[in-house]
């Protein structure tokens, strides 16, 4: 059992806190109640001693401080004390207190490890109680960049087990095992490497532990596990949700001061979109000033990685992928949202061939495209990525609208078919000049694309928006014709939703979902559990896995068990209930529900998001079996 008194950092901070609290009380009593002068003298000496401990290696200044404190003390206790002598004492006391807040004080205290005066504070970011000091902003930049390289710091004078448990990153039993393995090793690095080998933490986490930054592995209820990738706006990590016991993709935003508007806009936009071909948002929020988006984990690779590894892909596959991207953008445009950065690197491809559009950092309504936007976002981006961005975006004109996304789909399809950018050039600057000034482009035919596909590509990539397809629906029709020419038909990915409700007033739930006008949802209803089971069996016969929304059936736990058991556990259940007690919520989740919402507080958007989150969790369970 750990004791706080075993932690030297806690003891040192407690001692300092008591010293300062006592001095402040004494000064207050002396000046308000005019107590004897020796009290002020003692207080001044104590403060001077504390100040001197913060100034190692500066003997002249130490002597000056001590002399001034002694003089002020003697004056303070003398019979000739006046208002100005009292002001001198107050000034010295104030100077000592301000020095305590000065960065020089913090640096000096941190270097106390080599001093005989006492133990040092732990390295930045590992304080037992409290946050880090002057290196906090630098440390945050390192974490956001996914790079914590730098000079190796000495181990803090805190037991490893205490550090790990206090960080909140590892459960106590895991922290104890890690601390044991590290203690058995000859040094910290070898101990961490052994922990990685035996599976107690990841290599990514071990780098943080080696540097003493394990606290930074915790963001709200999420624990960072590994780094997945990064972009201009932030870094994406694989993280563990400690509340729901599942892995998520956690996006942490960088440069919050300059991109705060873009960050909040992306957090808003991703909650407005729910589609099988768009990465599902599970949670958005802020923890200790760090904005984040938790998304579903999509195992696979981006289309950019696919082409770089395998080269150009066959026409039928490329057109199918373009069609899936089009379906995602149809919903975005239905909700008056432009993506503005459609490119192969922003499309994830799952092992079962499903494309997921992601990275909505530049998305926004068309009427607000120019206001407050940054012209230069990352070294290769101007309102998008050079090589895939539309001419009107690169020229910073007011003509940016839904047809700009059509150009992005065309650029992506061109790259899938040829492994080349539509715009000639070897650098971003050269490509920008060829796009905006010289209008020098590769053509699909010269790179071996068939005539039928080349015609569609030329219209998608027309320089003037008026010459392109005027809507994504129109483009989807053209792409379907191309697939038909290859003997294929695109099967739209639909999400079957079964709303189980047994009273007339509950039909408001179905109406809320229908009002969202989500083309990918296929909504049906049942008025009892028996009818719901029949509907589920019909879905299973058609190889469909529905998301079942149970609306306040009573008793909830028995209803859920019937649905899950009779459907062989092949459905995801989201419960809408009127009871918000923790006992009922836990009972429902233990019965097998994936989501739990309050019926009277939920909106159509929230229910839509919960349905897609449940679908994502169902697919993860299926893939892990």
C-alpha positions as CSV (number, residue, x, y, z in Angstrom):
1,X,0.0,0.0,0.0
2,X,1.5,3.3,-1.1
3,X,1.8,6.1,1.4
4,X,1.9,9.8,0.5
5,X,4.7,10.3,3.0
6,X,6.8,7.9,1.0
7,X,6.8,10.3,-1.9
8,X,9.6,13.0,-1.4
9,X,7.9,15.3,-4.0
10,X,4.7,15.4,-2.0
11,X,6.6,15.9,1.3
12,X,8.7,18.7,-0.2
13,X,5.7,20.5,-1.6
14,X,3.8,20.0,1.6
15,X,6.6,21.6,3.6
16,X,6.9,24.5,1.2
17,X,3.2,25.1,1.3
18,X,3.1,25.1,5.1
19,X,6.0,27.6,5.2
20,X,4.3,30.0,2.8
21,X,0.9,29.6,4.5
22,X,2.5,30.3,7.9
23,X,4.3,33.4,6.7
24,X,1.3,34.8,5.0
25,X,-0.8,34.3,8.2
26,X,1.9,35.9,10.4
27,X,2.2,38.9,8.1
28,X,-1.5,39.4,8.1
29,X,-1.7,39.1,12.0
30,X,1.2,41.5,12.4
31,X,-0.1,44.3,10.1
32,X,-3.8,44.0,11.0
33,X,-3.6,43.5,14.7
34,X,-0.2,45.2,15.3
35,X,1.3,42.2,17.0
36,X,4.9,42.5,18.4
37,X,7.7,43.1,15.9
38,X,9.6,39.8,16.4
39,X,6.8,38.0,14.5
40,X,7.5,40.1,11.4
41,X,11.2,39.6,12.0
42,X,10.9,35.8,12.1
43,X,8.6,35.8,9.1
44,X,11.1,37.9,7.1
45,X,14.0,35.5,8.0
46,X,12.0,32.5,7.0
47,X,11.1,34.0,3.6
48,X,14.7,35.1,3.1
49,X,15.9,31.6,3.7
50,X,13.3,30.1,1.3
51,X,14.4,32.7,-1.3
52,X,18.1,32.0,-0.9
53,X,17.4,28.3,-1.5
54,X,16.2,29.3,-5.0
55,X,19.4,31.0,-6.0
56,X,22.2,28.5,-6.0
57,X,25.5,29.6,-7.3
58,X,24.8,33.3,-6.6
59,X,26.5,34.0,-3.2
60,X,26.6,37.8,-3.6
61,X,22.9,38.1,-4.2
62,X,22.2,35.7,-1.3
63,X,24.2,37.9,1.1
64,X,22.4,41.0,-0.2
65,X,19.0,39.4,0.4
66,X,20.0,38.2,3.9
67,X,21.4,41.6,4.8
68,X,18.2,43.4,3.6
69,X,16.0,40.9,5.4
70,X,17.9,41.3,8.7
71,X,17.8,45.1,8.4
72,X,14.1,45.1,7.7
73,X,13.5,42.8,10.6
74,X,15.4,45.0,13.1
75,X,13.7,48.1,11.9
76,X,10.4,46.3,12.1
77,X,10.9,45.4,15.8
78,X,12.4,48.7,16.8
79,X,10.4,51.4,18.7
80,X,11.1,53.9,15.8
81,X,8.9,51.9,13.4
82,X,6.9,54.2,11.0
83,X,4.7,53.6,8.0
84,X,7.7,53.7,5.7
85,X,9.6,51.0,7.6
86,X,6.6,48.8,7.5
87,X,6.4,49.5,3.7
88,X,10.0,48.3,3.4
89,X,9.2,45.0,5.1
90,X,6.1,44.5,2.8
91,X,8.3,45.3,-0.2
92,X,10.9,42.7,0.7
93,X,8.2,40.1,1.4
94,X,6.5,40.9,-1.9
95,X,9.8,40.6,-3.8
96,X,10.4,37.2,-2.3
97,X,7.0,36.0,-3.3
98,X,7.3,37.3,-6.8
99,X,10.7,35.6,-7.1
100,X,8.9,32.4,-6.2
101,X,6.7,32.8,-9.3
102,X,9.6,33.8,-11.6
103,X,10.8,31.2,-14.2
104,X,14.3,31.5,-12.7
105,X,13.0,30.1,-9.5
106,X,11.5,27.1,-11.2
107,X,14.7,26.4,-13.1
108,X,16.8,26.7,-10.0
109,X,14.5,24.3,-8.1
110,X,14.6,21.8,-10.9
111,X,18.4,21.8,-10.7
112,X,18.4,21.0,-7.0
113,X,19.1,17.4,-7.7
114,X,22.9,18.1,-7.6
115,X,22.5,20.4,-4.6
116,X,22.9,19.3,-1.0
117,X,19.8,21.3,-0.1
118,X,17.4,18.5,-0.8
119,X,15.7,16.4,-3.5
120,X,14.7,17.9,-6.8
121,X,11.4,18.2,-8.5
122,X,10.9,15.5,-11.1
123,X,11.5,16.2,-14.8
124,X,8.9,18.4,-16.6
125,X,5.6,16.7,-16.9
126,X,6.1,14.1,-14.1
127,X,5.2,16.1,-10.9
128,X,3.3,13.9,-8.5
129,X,0.7,16.5,-7.8
130,X,0.4,19.4,-10.4
131,X,1.4,20.1,-13.9
132,X,4.8,20.9,-15.5
133,X,6.6,24.1,-15.5
134,X,8.3,26.3,-18.2
135,X,8.7,23.4,-20.7
136,X,5.0,22.7,-20.9
137,X,4.4,24.5,-24.2
138,X,7.5,22.8,-25.7
139,X,6.4,19.5,-24.4
140,X,2.9,19.9,-25.9
141,X,4.5,20.7,-29.3
142,X,6.5,17.5,-29.1
143,X,3.5,15.4,-28.2
144,X,1.4,17.0,-31.0
145,X,4.2,16.3,-33.5
146,X,4.5,12.8,-32.4
147,X,8.2,13.3,-31.6
148,X,9.6,13.3,-28.0
149,X,13.2,13.0,-29.0
150,X,15.7,15.0,-27.1
151,X,18.3,14.9,-24.3
152,X,17.7,12.0,-21.9
153,X,16.6,13.2,-18.5
154,X,17.6,11.7,-15.2
155,X,15.1,9.6,-13.4
156,X,12.9,11.5,-10.9
157,X,13.1,10.8,-7.2
158,X,9.7,9.1,-7.3
159,X,9.2,5.4,-7.3
160,X,8.3,4.1,-10.8
161,X,5.2,2.4,-9.5
162,X,4.0,5.7,-8.1
163,X,4.6,7.5,-11.3
164,X,2.8,5.0,-13.4
165,X,-0.3,4.7,-11.2
166,X,-0.4,8.5,-10.7
167,X,-0.4,9.0,-14.5
168,X,-3.7,7.2,-14.8
169,X,-2.4,5.5,-18.0
170,X,-1.9,2.0,-16.7
171,X,-4.1,0.0,-14.3
172,X,-2.5,-0.7,-10.9
173,X,-1.7,-4.3,-11.6
174,X,-0.1,-3.4,-15.0
175,X,1.8,-0.5,-13.4
176,X,3.1,-2.8,-10.7
177,X,4.3,-5.3,-13.3
178,X,6.0,-2.7,-15.4
179,X,7.7,-1.2,-12.3
180,X,8.9,-4.6,-11.3
181,X,10.4,-5.4,-14.7
182,X,12.1,-2.0,-14.8
183,X,13.5,-2.4,-11.3
184,X,15.0,-5.8,-12.3
185,X,16.7,-4.3,-15.4
186,X,20.1,-2.7,-15.3
187,X,18.7,0.6,-16.6
188,X,15.4,2.2,-17.5
189,X,15.8,1.7,-21.3
190,X,16.4,-2.0,-21.0
191,X,13.5,-2.3,-18.6
192,X,11.1,-0.5,-20.9
193,X,12.3,-2.7,-23.8
194,X,11.6,-5.8,-21.8
195,X,8.1,-4.5,-21.0
196,X,7.5,-4.0,-24.7
197,X,8.7,-7.5,-25.5
198,X,6.4,-9.1,-22.9
199,X,3.5,-7.0,-24.1
200,X,2.9,-4.8,-21.0
201,X,3.1,-1.6,-23.1
202,X,3.7,-0.6,-26.7
203,X,7.0,0.7,-28.1
204,X,5.3,4.0,-28.6
205,X,4.3,4.2,-24.9
206,X,7.8,3.1,-23.8
207,X,9.4,6.2,-25.4
208,X,7.2,8.4,-23.2
209,X,8.0,6.4,-20.1
210,X,11.7,6.6,-20.8
211,X,11.5,10.4,-21.1
212,X,9.2,10.8,-18.1
213,X,6.2,12.0,-20.1
214,X,3.8,9.1,-19.3
215,X,1.1,11.6,-18.2
216,X,0.9,12.8,-21.8
217,X,-0.4,9.4,-22.9
218,X,-3.7,10.2,-21.2
219,X,-6.2,12.5,-23.0
220,X,-9.5,12.5,-21.1
221,X,-10.8,9.0,-20.9
222,X,-8.5,7.9,-23.7
223,X,-5.0,6.3,-23.4
224,X,-2.7,6.7,-26.4
225,X,-1.4,3.4,-27.7
226,X,0.4,4.1,-30.9
227,X,0.7,6.8,-33.6
228,X,-1.3,6.1,-36.8
229,X,-0.4,9.2,-38.9
230,X,-0.6,13.0,-39.1
231,X,-1.5,15.9,-41.3
232,X,-1.4,19.7,-41.4
233,X,-4.1,20.0,-38.7
234,X,-3.2,17.3,-36.2
235,X,-1.9,13.8,-35.4
236,X,-4.0,10.6,-35.2
237,X,-3.3,8.0,-32.6
238,X,-4.6,4.6,-31.8
239,X,-6.1,5.0,-28.4
240,X,-7.9,2.9,-25.8
241,X,-11.2,4.1,-24.5
242,X,-11.1,3.3,-20.8
243,X,-14.9,3.7,-20.3
244,X,-16.1,1.6,-23.3
245,X,-13.1,-0.8,-23.4
246,X,-12.5,-0.3,-27.1
247,X,-9.9,1.0,-29.5
248,X,-10.5,4.3,-31.3
249,X,-8.7,6.6,-33.7
250,X,-8.0,9.7,-31.7
251,X,-7.2,12.9,-33.6
252,X,-5.3,15.5,-31.5
253,X,-5.1,18.9,-33.0
254,X,-1.9,20.9,-33.3
255,X,-1.3,24.7,-33.3
256,X,-4.6,25.4,-31.5
257,X,-4.0,29.2,-31.3
258,X,-3.8,29.7,-35.0
259,X,-6.3,27.0,-36.1
260,X,-8.9,27.1,-33.4
261,X,-11.7,28.1,-35.9
262,X,-10.7,25.3,-38.2
263,X,-10.6,22.8,-35.3
264,X,-14.0,23.7,-34.0
265,X,-15.4,23.6,-37.5
266,X,-14.1,20.1,-38.2
267,X,-15.5,19.0,-34.8
268,X,-18.9,20.3,-35.8
269,X,-18.9,19.1,-39.4
270,X,-18.0,15.5,-38.5
271,X,-21.0,15.3,-36.2
272,X,-23.3,16.4,-39.0
273,X,-22.2,13.6,-41.4
274,X,-23.1,9.9,-41.0
275,X,-22.6,7.6,-43.9
276,X,-21.1,4.2,-44.6
277,X,-18.4,5.8,-46.7
278,X,-17.4,8.5,-44.2
279,X,-15.3,7.7,-41.1
280,X,-17.7,7.6,-38.1
281,X,-17.2,10.0,-35.2
282,X,-17.6,8.4,-31.8
283,X,-16.9,11.4,-29.6
284,X,-15.7,15.0,-29.8
285,X,-14.5,17.1,-26.9
286,X,-11.7,18.9,-25.1
287,X,-9.4,17.7,-22.3
288,X,-7.1,20.1,-20.5
289,X,-7.2,22.5,-23.5
290,X,-6.6,19.7,-26.0
291,X,-9.3,19.4,-28.6
292,X,-9.9,15.9,-29.9
293,X,-12.1,13.7,-32.2
294,X,-12.5,10.0,-31.4
295,X,-13.3,8.1,-34.6
296,X,-13.8,4.5,-35.6
297,X,-10.6,2.5,-36.3
298,X,-10.4,1.6,-40.0
299,X,-8.0,-1.2,-40.6
300,X,-6.4,-1.0,-44.0
301,X,-4.5,1.7,-46.0
302,X,-5.2,4.9,-47.9
303,X,-5.6,4.9,-51.6
304,X,-2.4,6.8,-51.8
305,X,-0.5,4.0,-50.1
306,X,-2.2,1.4,-52.3
307,X,-1.1,3.1,-55.5
308,X,2.4,3.8,-54.3
309,X,2.8,0.1,-53.4
310,X,1.0,-1.6,-56.4
311,X,1.0,1.1,-59.0
312,X,-2.1,1.9,-61.2
313,X,-5.1,-0.2,-60.5
314,X,-7.6,-1.6,-63.0
315,X,-10.4,0.6,-64.3
316,X,-13.3,-1.3,-62.7
317,X,-11.8,-1.1,-59.2
318,X,-10.8,2.5,-59.6
319,X,-14.3,3.5,-60.8
320,X,-15.9,1.6,-57.9
321,X,-13.7,3.5,-55.4
322,X,-14.6,6.8,-57.1
323,X,-18.3,5.9,-56.9
324,X,-18.0,5.2,-53.2
325,X,-16.3,8.6,-52.7
326,X,-19.2,10.2,-54.7
327,X,-21.8,8.6,-52.4
328,X,-20.1,10.1,-49.3
329,X,-20.0,13.5,-51.0
330,X,-23.6,13.3,-52.0
331,X,-24.6,13.2,-48.3
332,X,-22.1,16.0,-47.5
333,X,-23.5,18.2,-50.3
334,X,-27.1,17.3,-49.2
335,X,-26.2,18.9,-45.9
336,X,-24.6,21.9,-47.5
337,X,-21.0,20.9,-46.7
338,X,-18.0,21.0,-49.0
339,X,-15.0,18.8,-48.4
340,X,-12.4,20.8,-50.4
341,X,-9.6,18.3,-49.9
342,X,-10.6,15.1,-51.7
343,X,-7.5,13.2,-52.5
344,X,-6.2,9.6,-52.3
345,X,-4.5,10.3,-49.0
346,X,-7.8,11.2,-47.4
347,X,-9.6,8.0,-48.4
348,X,-9.1,4.8,-46.3
349,X,-9.6,1.4,-47.9
350,X,-10.7,-1.4,-45.6
351,X,-9.8,-5.0,-46.3
352,X,-13.3,-5.7,-47.6
353,X,-13.1,-3.0,-50.2
354,X,-15.0,-0.2,-48.5
355,X,-13.8,3.3,-49.0
356,X,-14.0,5.8,-46.0
357,X,-13.6,9.5,-46.6
358,X,-11.8,11.3,-43.8
359,X,-10.1,14.5,-42.7
360,X,-12.8,17.1,-42.8
361,X,-10.4,19.9,-41.6
362,X,-11.2,22.1,-44.6
363,X,-14.9,21.3,-44.9
364,X,-17.4,24.2,-44.5
365,X,-20.6,25.6,-46.0
366,X,-20.0,27.3,-49.4
367,X,-21.2,30.7,-48.3
368,X,-18.4,30.9,-45.8
369,X,-15.5,29.6,-47.9
370,X,-13.4,32.7,-47.9
371,X,-14.0,34.3,-44.5
372,X,-11.2,33.8,-42.1
373,X,-9.6,31.0,-44.1
374,X,-5.8,30.5,-44.0
375,X,-4.2,30.8,-47.5
376,X,-1.4,28.5,-46.6
377,X,-2.1,25.3,-44.6
378,X,1.0,23.0,-44.6
379,X,3.8,23.2,-47.2
380,X,1.7,21.8,-50.0
381,X,-1.8,23.1,-49.3
382,X,-3.7,26.1,-50.4
383,X,-7.3,25.4,-49.5
384,X,-6.4,21.8,-50.3
385,X,-3.5,19.8,-51.7
386,X,-1.7,21.0,-54.8
387,X,-2.1,18.3,-57.5
388,X,-5.6,17.5,-56.4
389,X,-7.1,20.9,-55.6
390,X,-9.4,22.6,-58.1
391,X,-8.1,25.7,-60.1
392,X,-10.7,28.0,-58.4
393,X,-9.4,26.9,-55.0
394,X,-5.8,27.5,-56.0
395,X,-6.7,30.9,-57.5
396,X,-8.5,31.9,-54.3
397,X,-11.6,32.9,-56.2
398,X,-15.2,33.1,-55.0
399,X,-16.2,30.4,-57.5
400,X,-15.6,27.6,-55.1
401,X,-18.7,25.4,-54.7
402,X,-19.8,21.8,-54.8
403,X,-18.2,21.4,-58.3
404,X,-14.8,21.9,-56.7
405,X,-15.3,18.5,-54.9
406,X,-16.2,16.9,-58.3
407,X,-12.7,18.1,-59.5
408,X,-11.2,16.4,-56.4
409,X,-12.9,13.1,-57.3
410,X,-11.6,13.4,-60.8
411,X,-8.1,14.1,-59.6
412,X,-8.3,11.1,-57.3
413,X,-9.6,8.8,-60.1
414,X,-6.9,10.1,-62.4
415,X,-4.2,9.2,-59.9
416,X,-5.7,5.7,-59.3
417,X,-5.6,4.9,-63.0
418,X,-2.2,6.4,-63.8
419,X,-0.3,6.7,-60.5
420,X,0.4,10.3,-61.6
421,X,-1.0,13.7,-60.6
422,X,-3.3,15.3,-63.2
423,X,-1.1,18.5,-63.0
424,X,2.4,18.3,-64.4
425,X,5.4,19.2,-62.3
426,X,7.8,17.7,-59.8
427,X,7.3,20.2,-56.9
428,X,4.4,21.9,-55.3
429,X,5.5,25.3,-56.6
430,X,5.9,23.9,-60.1
431,X,2.5,22.2,-60.0
432,X,0.9,25.4,-58.6
433,X,2.3,27.4,-61.6
434,X,1.1,24.8,-64.1
435,X,-2.3,24.7,-62.5
436,X,-3.0,28.4,-62.2
437,X,-0.9,30.1,-64.9
438,X,0.3,27.7,-67.6
439,X,-2.6,25.2,-67.4
440,X,-0.2,22.4,-68.2
441,X,-1.8,19.0,-67.5
442,X,-1.3,15.3,-68.2
443,X,-4.1,13.8,-70.3
444,X,-5.8,10.4,-69.5
445,X,-5.4,9.1,-73.0
446,X,-1.7,9.7,-73.2
447,X,-1.3,7.6,-70.1
448,X,-3.3,4.6,-71.4
449,X,-6.8,5.2,-70.0
450,X,-9.6,3.9,-72.2
451,X,-11.6,6.4,-74.3
452,X,-14.8,5.9,-72.4
453,X,-13.2,6.6,-69.0
454,X,-11.1,9.4,-70.5
455,X,-14.3,11.3,-71.6
456,X,-15.7,11.2,-68.1
457,X,-12.4,12.2,-66.6
458,X,-12.0,15.2,-68.9
459,X,-15.4,16.5,-67.9
460,X,-14.7,16.0,-64.2
461,X,-11.4,17.8,-64.6
462,X,-12.6,20.7,-66.8
463,X,-10.8,23.9,-65.9
464,X,-14.0,25.9,-65.7
465,X,-16.6,24.7,-63.1
466,X,-19.4,25.3,-65.7
467,X,-17.9,22.6,-67.9
468,X,-17.9,19.9,-65.3
469,X,-20.7,17.8,-64.0
470,X,-23.0,20.1,-62.1
471,X,-23.8,17.8,-59.2
472,X,-22.3,14.6,-57.7
473,X,-25.6,12.8,-58.4
474,X,-25.0,13.5,-62.1
475,X,-21.4,12.3,-61.8
476,X,-22.6,9.1,-60.0
477,X,-24.8,8.4,-63.0
478,X,-21.9,8.7,-65.4
479,X,-19.7,6.4,-63.2
480,X,-22.5,3.8,-63.0
481,X,-22.6,3.7,-66.8
482,X,-18.8,3.1,-66.8
483,X,-19.3,0.2,-64.4
484,X,-22.0,-1.2,-66.5
485,X,-19.6,-1.2,-69.4
486,X,-17.4,-3.5,-67.3
487,X,-20.3,-5.8,-66.5
488,X,-20.7,-4.5,-63.0
489,X,-23.3,-2.6,-61.0
490,X,-22.5,-0.5,-58.0
491,X,-24.4,-1.7,-54.9
492,X,-25.0,1.2,-52.6
493,X,-24.2,0.4,-49.0
494,X,-27.3,0.7,-46.9
495,X,-27.7,0.6,-43.2
496,X,-30.9,-1.2,-42.1
497,X,-32.4,0.3,-39.0
498,X,-35.3,-1.4,-37.1
499,X,-37.1,0.8,-34.6
500,X,-39.0,-1.2,-32.0
501,X,-41.8,0.9,-30.4
502,X,-45.0,-0.3,-28.9
503,X,-47.0,2.9,-28.6
504,X,-48.2,5.5,-31.1
505,X,-46.4,8.4,-29.5
506,X,-43.1,6.7,-30.0
507,X,-43.3,7.1,-33.8
508,X,-41.6,10.4,-33.2
509,X,-38.3,8.5,-33.2
510,X,-38.8,7.3,-36.7
511,X,-39.9,10.7,-37.8
512,X,-36.8,12.2,-36.3
513,X,-34.6,9.8,-38.3
514,X,-36.6,10.3,-41.5
515,X,-36.3,14.1,-41.1
516,X,-32.5,13.7,-41.4
517,X,-32.9,12.7,-45.0
518,X,-30.0,10.2,-44.8
519,X,-30.2,8.3,-48.0
520,X,-28.0,5.5,-46.6
521,X,-30.5,4.6,-43.8
522,X,-33.3,2.1,-44.5
523,X,-35.7,2.5,-41.7
524,X,-38.4,0.0,-40.7
525,X,-40.4,-0.4,-37.5
526,X,-41.9,-3.1,-35.3
527,X,-44.5,-2.7,-32.5
528,X,-43.4,-5.7,-30.4
529,X,-40.5,-8.0,-29.7
530,X,-42.0,-10.9,-31.6
531,X,-42.4,-8.8,-34.8
532,X,-38.9,-7.4,-34.3
533,X,-37.5,-10.9,-34.2
534,X,-39.3,-11.8,-37.4
535,X,-37.9,-8.6,-39.1
536,X,-34.4,-9.4,-37.9
537,X,-34.6,-13.0,-39.3
538,X,-35.6,-11.6,-42.7
539,X,-32.6,-9.2,-42.6
540,X,-30.3,-12.1,-41.8
541,X,-31.7,-14.1,-44.7
542,X,-30.7,-11.3,-46.9
543,X,-27.2,-11.2,-45.3
544,X,-28.0,-7.8,-43.7
545,X,-27.1,-6.9,-40.1
546,X,-29.5,-4.3,-38.7
547,X,-29.1,-1.8,-36.0
548,X,-32.1,-2.2,-33.7
549,X,-33.3,0.9,-31.8
550,X,-35.4,-0.2,-28.8
551,X,-37.6,2.6,-27.5
552,X,-38.5,2.4,-23.8
553,X,-39.8,-1.2,-23.8
554,X,-40.5,-2.5,-20.3
555,X,-38.8,-4.4,-18.8
556,X,-35.8,-3.2,-20.8
557,X,-33.3,-5.9,-19.8
558,X,-35.6,-8.8,-20.6
559,X,-36.5,-7.2,-24.0
560,X,-32.8,-6.8,-24.8
561,X,-32.0,-10.4,-23.9
562,X,-34.8,-11.7,-26.0
563,X,-33.7,-9.7,-29.0
564,X,-30.0,-10.6,-28.7
565,X,-30.5,-14.3,-27.9
566,X,-33.2,-15.0,-30.5
567,X,-31.2,-13.2,-33.2
568,X,-28.0,-15.1,-32.3
569,X,-26.3,-11.9,-31.2
570,X,-26.1,-10.7,-34.8
571,X,-27.7,-7.2,-34.1
572,X,-26.5,-4.1,-32.5
573,X,-29.0,-2.6,-30.0
574,X,-29.3,1.1,-29.2
575,X,-31.7,1.9,-26.3
576,X,-33.8,5.0,-25.9
577,X,-35.2,5.2,-22.4
578,X,-36.7,7.6,-19.9
579,X,-34.7,6.4,-16.9
580,X,-31.3,7.9,-16.6
581,X,-30.3,6.2,-13.4
582,X,-26.8,4.6,-13.4
583,X,-28.3,1.3,-12.3
584,X,-30.6,1.1,-15.2
585,X,-28.0,2.2,-17.7
586,X,-25.5,-0.4,-16.4
587,X,-28.3,-3.1,-16.5
588,X,-29.0,-2.3,-20.1
589,X,-25.4,-2.3,-21.2
590,X,-24.8,-5.5,-19.3
591,X,-27.7,-7.0,-21.2
592,X,-25.9,-6.4,-24.4
593,X,-26.8,-2.9,-25.7
594,X,-24.2,-1.0,-27.7
595,X,-25.7,2.5,-27.0
596,X,-27.9,4.1,-24.4
597,X,-29.7,7.5,-24.9
598,X,-32.3,9.5,-23.1
599,X,-35.5,9.5,-25.2
600,X,-36.7,13.0,-24.4
601,X,-33.3,14.6,-24.8
602,X,-32.0,12.9,-28.0
603,X,-32.1,14.7,-31.3
604,X,-32.2,13.2,-34.8
605,X,-28.6,14.0,-35.3
606,X,-27.5,12.4,-32.1
607,X,-29.5,9.3,-32.8
608,X,-28.1,9.1,-36.3
609,X,-24.6,9.3,-34.9
610,X,-25.3,6.6,-32.3
611,X,-26.6,4.3,-35.0
612,X,-23.5,4.6,-37.1
613,X,-21.3,4.3,-34.0
614,X,-23.2,1.1,-33.1
615,X,-22.7,-0.2,-36.7
616,X,-19.0,0.5,-36.4
617,X,-18.7,-1.3,-33.1
618,X,-20.6,-4.3,-34.6
619,X,-18.2,-4.5,-37.5
620,X,-15.2,-4.4,-35.1
621,X,-16.6,-7.3,-33.0
622,X,-17.3,-9.3,-36.2
623,X,-13.8,-8.8,-37.6
624,X,-12.2,-9.8,-34.3
625,X,-14.1,-13.1,-34.1
